[in-house]
């Protein structure tokens, strides 16, 4: 992974948009901004999850059981479930294009959720939306 560029304006990212200047500085110190090439496996289904990824630029394919389940792009994120419940990854995610990602390891992820309740709240709302969408697809 490349050297962090630190060019991303965190305040423009919906997940962090309710954060104060001080909270944004805390987040900035916690995240690593990385560049990855197309074809890079970002996480592997069944593996232990140790990182949360937020997509700044580029796209990635989500595969479950070897089948394409979704495409992710800028503003989307993945990896939080494995950090929250400490269970194996539920999907394999591969970069389709070169990507810029913000990456949080387990310790920093937990620290930010404790330090910034608004961040935890936004993640809960987003997870509820994902669950509702999964239910809708499963029962319709």
Beta strands, then each sheet from edge to edge (+ up, - down):
strand 1: 32-36
strand 2: 41-43
strand 3: 51-57
strand 4: 60-64
strand 5: 67-72
strand 6: 77-78
strand 7: 92-95
strand 8: 99-105
sheet 1: 1+ 8- 3+ 6-
sheet 2: 2+ 7- 4+ 5-
end
